[in-house]
Amino acid sequence: MADIKTFNISVSESSIDILKQKLSLATFPDELDEAAWDYGTPLTDVKRLTKYWLEKYDWRTHEEKLNKMPQFITPIPVDGFGELDIHFVHQKSEVEHAIPLLFIHGWPGSFHEVEKILPLLTNTKCGEEPAFHVVAPSLPNFGFSGTVRKRGFRIPQYAETCHKLMLKLGYKEYVTQAGDWGWWISRTIGRLYPESCLASHVNMIYPFPPTLSKTPLLAIQHAMTPYTDKEKIGLQRSEWFHQEGYGYNSIQGTKPQTIGYAVADSPVALLAWLLEKLHDWTDSYPFTDDEILTWVSIYQFSTAGPAASLRIYYEAHHEEGNVSINAARGYIPHVKLGLGHFPKDIYVYPKMWARSLGDVVFQREHEAGGHFAAYERPEDLAGDLKSMFGRGGGAFGILKGKTGL
């Protein structure tokens, strides 16, 4: 289509100059003598990264690397919100019958998370492993997609945007892979567009415990089955997150505009706000300073600005009725479901709980990895998808004429 245009990231020199000026004028808070990560992002880390961002980090080098991914931008109409310019990566496989896969990021992630798995999913051994055509959009208000100017842009609207993008690209049927907010969006796509979204693999898994009223057989089985040691540790991890790591969610879900002033005006505040999550939500992933600053710079230089992405929390927490985000935690029978359990995710619930979500055709517990599975453990995540959609897998042949082989 004529209105699907190739896209290259090209941050203006003035934006880089303003960033460096702000970094040079940074005022840091004090810190207790024995403070550690439990107090929040440590001062030594923020000072070191601020200095590196100012003096050594080269955005142009990383911009060039990001631009090696095939990127596009196109207007997508969203009911009640007009047209939004949606930026996306679209890496097609050379395999004729490749499976269309929609990769959906969350916060504080971005389209950037798909980078490592692109070659693993598109350049597969012909006839042996399934290949995929991968589409990874920047959600509205994220990355290099457009800004939403009206309130009420909630999870169904994100789902509508992603679904319409896939249709515009010619994918009437497709599968999804997602975590974080992508989990909610992917599940909502499955509810709203069952004729198109035929299977989903998710790596953040947020089910309700089985209950007699909703899933009686599963609830009885659950009551009679003791938790494994791994599941007990996972429950402890989930409890830790709710007790010690959930503050950001409460702030962004109630007063996103207030915290927005800090992250929009101060790149140091943005750095500290995101770095805490990169540290706490991963499985000791060895981020380099360049990796951290590229992650943060995508937010710093985003089209809508770093404050806009926070609003997804407010809008999601203020949904009502049938479009409530809790509907995504219910049983969705018509979407084949694959589950990748990573031990250092923010929610790590027992495997049996997840079977209350739908028709589980693939489930794997991983030995390592956290919230950003595609970035931390790309081989593991790609392996899940190849097993789930490959020959003998629970979702093999789910798309007519598109086995990926």
Secondary structure as GFF3:
##gff-version 3
##sequence-region A 1 405
A	DSSP	beta_strand	5	6	.	.	.	ID=ss1
A	DSSP	alpha_helix	13	24	.	.	.	ID=ss2
A	DSSP	three_ten_helix	37	39	.	.	.	ID=ss3
A	DSSP	alpha_helix	43	55	.	.	.	ID=ss4
A	DSSP	alpha_helix	59	66	.	.	.	ID=ss5
A	DSSP	beta_strand	71	78	.	.	.	ID=ss6
A	DSSP	beta_strand	82	91	.	.	.	ID=ss7
A	DSSP	beta_strand	99	104	.	.	.	ID=ss8
A	DSSP	three_ten_helix	111	114	.	.	.	ID=ss9
A	DSSP	alpha_helix	118	122	.	.	.	ID=ss10
A	DSSP	beta_strand	132	137	.	.	.	ID=ss11
A	DSSP	alpha_helix	155	168	.	.	.	ID=ss12
A	DSSP	beta_strand	174	178	.	.	.	ID=ss13
A	DSSP	alpha_helix	181	192	.	.	.	ID=ss14
A	DSSP	beta_strand	197	202	.	.	.	ID=ss15
A	DSSP	alpha_helix	216	224	.	.	.	ID=ss16
A	DSSP	alpha_helix	229	244	.	.	.	ID=ss17
A	DSSP	alpha_helix	247	254	.	.	.	ID=ss18
A	DSSP	alpha_helix	256	265	.	.	.	ID=ss19
A	DSSP	alpha_helix	267	280	.	.	.	ID=ss20
A	DSSP	alpha_helix	289	300	.	.	.	ID=ss21
A	DSSP	three_ten_helix	308	310	.	.	.	ID=ss22
A	DSSP	alpha_helix	311	317	.	.	.	ID=ss23
A	DSSP	three_ten_helix	321	323	.	.	.	ID=ss24
A	DSSP	three_ten_helix	325	329	.	.	.	ID=ss25
A	DSSP	beta_strand	332	341	.	.	.	ID=ss26
A	DSSP	alpha_helix	351	354	.	.	.	ID=ss27
A	DSSP	beta_strand	358	365	.	.	.	ID=ss28
A	DSSP	alpha_helix	373	376	.	.	.	ID=ss29
A	DSSP	alpha_helix	378	389	.	.	.	ID=ss30
###
